[in-house]
């Protein structure tokens, strides 16, 4: 699966453990995957003893090695177009390649989306050649109790290709469908149609899961929410084209010196509706952004007496008030910062851009046809 950095950061970055780096891309395991692996080992051990547990766990590890190669396929295709992939995270439902941005050219998105499944096609073809049997014979053997690990891996890679090409976000097939539609219509409209198709298929998965396999219900929820989020992001981006940052930035700001103590900052936060605070150095230059969540987390761990600079989100990404919101979104996704400082030509902080205020402004503009000039409160 492929996702934009900003959309995935919240969930996938939490509880993820880095275990390797390949071609500058961090490979991470989500905690839920570790739990899943332990559950697999226990299940096999309970049914067949130690040897079954070792064999079953080895198969799952090799399966997810194929998933990593699948995601690397996406990442390397994206790199060809100058798009960086900060990390790949393994989850029980598969892998997620977190691209710094999704390409605006639908042809590029099509190539990136297809690159992952093509890796699984190559893996399956190699396994078929190594086993010296036809694809049909290998697949039939893999479905029996006597099927070997190579047989099962060949079958699973075929299934990964078919599953990922289902036209539903956030799977690769949803992006393929969106890319093909975007070649003939506006990006937002193509995303809306692809998302609706994905949500319809999710409902089918959910109903089937009630009668066949409860895991399908879990997949249905994941697909439905992923499709909805993708559609919302595309609509937001479409409405924001050409809108200057100055229309959405917060200008009534409380700034924090880097040396301020966390517990003192907590009192400042309580007296303000502001949720993101720019942290400044002695020369009044922005060092980073501190959120209410950062303050609470620091206090919870007993760090109230330490400076806020230890807990802020460091960022070198800034934007000018005359820049457009769609450009600002790209910078926000690439930096991973919860808010983007707005700097004027003289280098002074004149505001801050947050997803929440932008969302509110875009909602108002979409409802009144873009006539309003709206200024958010702090």
C-alpha positions as CSV (number, residue, x, y, z in Angstrom):
1,X,0.0,0.0,0.0
2,X,1.1,3.6,-0.7
3,X,0.1,6.6,1.4
4,X,1.1,10.2,1.7
5,X,3.4,11.1,4.6
6,X,0.9,13.5,6.3
7,X,-2.0,11.2,6.1
8,X,-0.2,8.2,7.6
9,X,2.1,9.8,10.1
10,X,-0.3,9.8,13.1
11,X,-1.1,6.1,13.3
12,X,1.9,4.4,11.6
13,X,4.6,6.4,13.4
14,X,3.2,5.5,16.8
15,X,4.3,2.2,18.3
16,X,6.6,1.4,15.4
17,X,10.1,0.0,15.9
18,X,12.9,0.5,13.3
19,X,14.8,-2.7,12.4
20,X,16.7,-1.9,9.3
21,X,17.5,0.7,6.6
22,X,17.4,-0.1,2.9
23,X,18.4,2.5,0.2
24,X,17.9,5.3,2.8
25,X,14.4,4.0,3.7
26,X,13.7,3.1,7.3
27,X,12.0,-0.3,7.7
28,X,9.8,-0.5,10.8
29,X,7.6,-3.1,12.5
30,X,4.4,-1.9,14.2
31,X,3.8,-3.3,17.6
32,X,0.6,-5.0,16.4
33,X,2.7,-7.0,13.9
34,X,4.8,-8.3,16.8
35,X,1.7,-9.3,18.6
36,X,0.3,-10.9,15.5
37,X,3.6,-12.9,15.0
38,X,3.4,-14.1,18.6
39,X,-0.2,-15.2,18.1
40,X,0.7,-17.2,14.9
41,X,3.6,-19.0,16.8
42,X,1.2,-19.8,19.7
43,X,-1.5,-21.1,17.4
44,X,0.8,-23.4,15.4
45,X,2.4,-24.6,18.6
46,X,-1.0,-25.4,20.2
47,X,-2.0,-27.4,17.1
48,X,1.3,-29.1,16.1
49,X,4.0,-28.6,18.6
50,X,7.4,-26.9,18.4
51,X,8.2,-27.9,14.8
52,X,4.9,-26.6,13.6
53,X,5.4,-23.3,15.4
54,X,8.9,-22.9,13.8
55,X,7.6,-23.7,10.4
56,X,4.5,-21.5,10.6
57,X,6.4,-18.5,12.0
58,X,9.1,-18.9,9.3
59,X,6.4,-18.9,6.6
60,X,4.9,-15.7,8.0
61,X,8.3,-14.0,8.2
62,X,9.1,-14.9,4.6
63,X,5.6,-13.8,3.6
64,X,6.2,-10.3,5.1
65,X,9.7,-10.3,3.5
66,X,7.7,-10.4,0.2
67,X,5.5,-7.6,1.5
68,X,8.6,-5.5,2.2
69,X,9.9,-6.1,-1.4
70,X,6.4,-5.1,-2.6
71,X,6.6,-1.8,-0.7
72,X,10.2,-1.3,-1.9
73,X,8.8,-1.6,-5.4
74,X,6.5,1.4,-4.8
75,X,9.3,3.3,-3.1
76,X,11.9,2.8,-5.9
77,X,9.3,3.7,-8.5
78,X,8.5,6.9,-6.6
79,X,12.2,7.7,-6.3
80,X,12.4,7.6,-10.1
81,X,10.1,10.6,-10.1
82,X,12.0,12.4,-7.3
83,X,9.6,11.4,-4.5
84,X,11.2,10.3,-1.3
85,X,10.0,7.5,0.9
86,X,10.9,8.1,4.6
87,X,9.8,4.7,5.8
88,X,8.0,1.4,5.3
89,X,5.9,0.0,8.2
90,X,4.8,-3.6,8.6
91,X,1.3,-4.2,9.9
92,X,-0.7,-7.4,10.4
93,X,-2.7,-6.4,7.3
94,X,0.4,-5.8,5.2
95,X,2.9,-3.0,4.6
96,X,2.6,0.8,4.1
97,X,5.1,2.8,2.1
98,X,4.9,6.4,3.4
99,X,5.7,8.7,0.4
100,X,6.5,12.3,1.1
101,X,3.8,13.2,-1.4
102,X,1.5,11.6,-4.0
103,X,2.4,12.7,-7.6
104,X,0.0,15.0,-9.3
105,X,0.7,13.4,-12.7
106,X,-1.8,10.5,-12.9
107,X,0.7,8.6,-15.1
108,X,3.3,8.7,-12.4
109,X,0.8,7.6,-9.8
110,X,-0.2,4.7,-12.1
111,X,3.5,3.5,-12.4
112,X,4.1,3.8,-8.6
113,X,0.9,1.9,-7.8
114,X,1.6,-0.9,-10.3
115,X,5.2,-1.3,-9.2
116,X,4.4,-3.1,-6.0
117,X,2.2,-5.9,-7.5
118,X,4.7,-6.3,-10.3
119,X,7.3,-7.3,-7.6
120,X,5.0,-10.0,-6.4
121,X,4.5,-11.2,-10.0
122,X,8.3,-11.5,-10.3
123,X,8.6,-13.4,-7.0
124,X,5.8,-15.8,-7.9
125,X,7.4,-16.4,-11.4
126,X,10.8,-17.1,-9.9
127,X,9.3,-19.6,-7.4
128,X,7.4,-21.4,-10.2
129,X,10.7,-21.7,-12.1
130,X,12.6,-23.0,-9.0
131,X,9.9,-25.6,-8.3
132,X,9.9,-26.8,-11.9
133,X,6.1,-27.1,-12.0
134,X,3.3,-25.3,-13.6
135,X,1.6,-22.5,-11.8
136,X,-1.6,-24.5,-11.5
137,X,0.2,-27.5,-10.0
138,X,2.0,-25.3,-7.4
139,X,-1.2,-23.6,-6.4
140,X,-3.0,-26.9,-6.0
141,X,-0.2,-28.3,-3.9
142,X,0.0,-25.2,-1.8
143,X,-3.6,-25.6,-0.7
144,X,-3.0,-29.0,0.8
145,X,-1.6,-30.0,4.1
146,X,1.6,-31.3,2.5
147,X,2.3,-28.1,0.6
148,X,5.9,-26.8,1.1
149,X,6.8,-23.3,2.2
150,X,7.9,-22.4,-1.4
151,X,4.6,-23.7,-2.7
152,X,2.7,-21.6,-0.2
153,X,4.8,-18.5,-0.9
154,X,4.1,-18.8,-4.6
155,X,0.4,-19.0,-3.9
156,X,0.5,-16.1,-1.4
157,X,2.3,-13.9,-3.9
158,X,-0.4,-14.6,-6.5
159,X,-3.0,-13.7,-3.9
160,X,-1.2,-10.5,-3.0
161,X,-1.3,-9.4,-6.6
162,X,-5.0,-10.1,-6.9
163,X,-5.9,-8.6,-3.5
164,X,-3.8,-5.4,-4.0
165,X,-5.4,-4.8,-7.4
166,X,-8.9,-4.7,-6.0
167,X,-10.1,-1.1,-6.9
168,X,-10.4,0.2,-3.4
169,X,-8.4,2.7,-1.4
170,X,-6.0,2.5,0.2
171,X,-4.9,-0.6,-1.8
172,X,-2.9,-0.3,-5.0
173,X,-6.0,-1.0,-7.2
174,X,-7.7,2.1,-5.8
175,X,-4.8,4.2,-6.9
176,X,-4.7,2.5,-10.3
177,X,-8.4,3.3,-10.7
178,X,-7.9,6.9,-9.6
179,X,-5.0,7.4,-11.9
180,X,-6.9,6.1,-14.9
181,X,-9.9,8.3,-14.1
182,X,-7.7,11.3,-13.5
183,X,-6.4,11.1,-17.1
184,X,-9.9,12.0,-18.2
185,X,-11.3,14.2,-15.4
186,X,-10.3,16.5,-12.5
187,X,-8.2,14.8,-9.8
188,X,-10.8,15.5,-7.0
189,X,-13.6,14.0,-9.1
190,X,-11.5,10.9,-10.0
191,X,-10.7,10.4,-6.3
192,X,-14.4,10.8,-5.3
193,X,-15.4,8.1,-7.8
194,X,-12.6,5.8,-6.8
195,X,-13.4,6.3,-3.1
196,X,-17.1,5.5,-3.6
197,X,-16.1,2.3,-5.5
198,X,-13.8,1.4,-2.6
199,X,-16.5,2.0,0.1
200,X,-19.0,0.0,-1.9
201,X,-16.5,-2.9,-2.0
202,X,-15.8,-2.5,1.7
203,X,-19.5,-3.0,2.4
204,X,-19.4,-6.2,0.4
205,X,-16.4,-7.4,2.3
206,X,-18.1,-6.6,5.6
207,X,-21.3,-8.5,4.7
208,X,-19.2,-11.4,3.4
209,X,-17.2,-11.4,6.6
210,X,-20.2,-11.8,8.8
211,X,-20.9,-15.2,7.1
212,X,-17.4,-16.4,5.9
213,X,-14.5,-14.9,7.9
214,X,-14.5,-12.2,10.6
215,X,-11.1,-11.0,9.3
216,X,-12.9,-9.7,6.2
217,X,-14.9,-7.3,8.5
218,X,-11.6,-5.9,9.8
219,X,-10.4,-5.4,6.2
220,X,-13.8,-3.8,5.3
221,X,-13.5,-1.2,8.1
222,X,-9.9,-0.4,7.1
223,X,-10.8,0.0,3.4
224,X,-13.9,2.1,4.2
225,X,-12.1,4.5,6.4
226,X,-9.1,4.7,4.1
227,X,-11.3,5.5,1.1
228,X,-13.1,8.2,3.0
229,X,-9.9,9.8,4.2
230,X,-8.4,9.8,0.7
231,X,-11.6,11.5,-0.8
232,X,-11.5,14.1,2.0
233,X,-7.9,15.0,1.4
234,X,-8.4,15.2,-2.4
235,X,-11.4,17.5,-2.0
236,X,-9.5,19.7,0.4
237,X,-6.6,19.9,-2.0
238,X,-8.8,20.7,-4.9
239,X,-10.6,23.5,-3.1
240,X,-7.3,25.0,-1.8
241,X,-5.7,25.4,-5.3
242,X,-4.8,29.1,-5.7
243,X,-5.9,30.1,-2.2
244,X,-3.1,32.1,-0.5
245,X,-1.8,31.0,2.9
246,X,-2.6,34.5,4.3
247,X,-6.3,33.6,4.2
248,X,-6.0,30.6,6.5
249,X,-3.1,31.4,8.8
250,X,-3.5,32.1,12.5
251,X,-2.1,35.6,13.3
252,X,-3.0,36.1,16.9
253,X,-0.2,34.0,18.4
254,X,1.5,33.2,21.7
255,X,5.2,32.5,21.1
256,X,7.4,30.5,23.4
257,X,11.1,31.1,24.1
258,X,13.2,27.9,23.7
259,X,14.2,28.1,27.4
260,X,10.7,28.2,28.7
261,X,9.8,25.4,31.2
262,X,7.2,22.9,30.2
263,X,5.1,23.5,33.4
264,X,5.1,27.3,32.9
265,X,4.0,26.7,29.3
266,X,1.1,24.5,30.5
267,X,-0.4,27.5,32.3
268,X,0.0,29.6,29.1
269,X,-1.8,26.9,27.1
270,X,-4.7,26.8,29.6
271,X,-5.3,30.5,29.1
272,X,-5.4,30.3,25.4
273,X,-7.4,28.4,22.7
274,X,-4.2,28.0,20.7
275,X,-3.1,24.4,20.2
276,X,0.2,24.8,18.5
277,X,2.9,27.2,19.8
278,X,5.9,28.4,17.8
279,X,9.2,28.0,19.7
280,X,11.6,30.9,19.2
281,X,15.4,31.4,19.7
282,X,17.0,34.5,21.2
283,X,17.0,36.2,17.8
284,X,13.3,35.6,17.4
285,X,13.7,32.9,14.7
286,X,11.4,29.8,14.7
287,X,13.1,26.7,16.0
288,X,10.1,24.4,16.0
289,X,6.4,23.9,17.1
290,X,5.1,22.7,20.4
291,X,1.6,21.2,20.6
292,X,-0.7,20.8,23.6
293,X,-0.2,17.0,23.2
294,X,3.6,17.5,23.6
295,X,3.0,19.5,26.8
296,X,0.7,16.8,28.2
297,X,3.1,14.0,27.3
298,X,6.0,15.8,28.9
299,X,4.1,16.5,32.1
300,X,2.8,12.9,32.3
301,X,6.4,11.7,32.3
302,X,7.6,14.1,35.0
303,X,9.5,16.5,32.7
304,X,7.7,19.7,33.8
305,X,11.0,21.4,34.8
306,X,12.7,20.9,31.4
307,X,12.8,23.4,28.5
308,X,10.2,23.1,25.8
309,X,12.9,22.8,23.2
310,X,13.4,19.2,24.3
311,X,9.9,18.3,23.3
312,X,9.0,20.5,20.3
313,X,8.7,19.3,16.7
314,X,11.8,20.7,15.0
315,X,11.2,22.1,11.6
316,X,13.1,24.0,8.9
317,X,10.0,24.0,6.7
318,X,8.4,27.4,6.5
319,X,6.0,29.1,4.0
320,X,5.4,32.7,2.9
321,X,2.0,34.4,3.3
322,X,1.7,34.8,-0.5
323,X,2.2,31.0,-1.1
324,X,-0.8,28.9,-2.1
325,X,-2.3,26.4,0.3
326,X,-1.7,23.4,-2.0
327,X,2.0,24.2,-1.9
328,X,1.8,24.6,1.9
329,X,0.2,21.2,2.1
330,X,3.0,19.5,0.3
331,X,5.6,21.2,2.7
332,X,3.5,20.1,5.7
333,X,3.4,16.5,4.5
334,X,7.1,16.4,3.8
335,X,8.2,18.0,7.1
336,X,5.7,16.0,9.2
337,X,5.3,19.0,11.5
338,X,1.8,19.5,13.0
339,X,1.9,23.2,12.0
340,X,3.8,25.3,9.5
341,X,5.3,28.7,10.5
342,X,4.5,31.5,8.1
343,X,7.5,33.8,7.5
344,X,7.4,37.2,5.6
345,X,10.1,38.6,3.3
346,X,11.9,40.2,6.2
347,X,12.2,36.8,8.0
348,X,9.7,37.6,10.8
349,X,7.0,35.1,11.9
350,X,3.6,36.5,10.9
351,X,1.4,33.5,11.5
352,X,1.1,29.8,11.7
353,X,-0.8,27.3,9.4
354,X,-2.6,24.3,11.0
355,X,-4.6,21.5,9.3
356,X,-7.6,22.2,11.6
357,X,-7.9,25.9,10.6
358,X,-7.3,25.2,7.0
359,X,-10.0,22.5,7.1
360,X,-12.5,24.9,8.6
361,X,-11.7,27.6,6.0
362,X,-12.0,25.1,3.1
363,X,-15.3,23.9,4.4
364,X,-16.7,27.4,4.5
365,X,-15.3,28.2,1.0
366,X,-16.8,24.9,-0.4
367,X,-20.2,25.8,1.0
368,X,-20.4,29.3,-0.3
369,X,-18.7,28.7,-3.6
370,X,-15.4,30.2,-2.6
371,X,-16.8,33.7,-2.1
372,X,-15.8,34.3,1.5
373,X,-12.5,35.7,2.7
374,X,-12.2,34.0,6.1
375,X,-9.7,34.7,8.8
376,X,-9.4,32.1,11.6
377,X,-9.3,33.0,15.2
378,X,-6.3,32.0,17.4
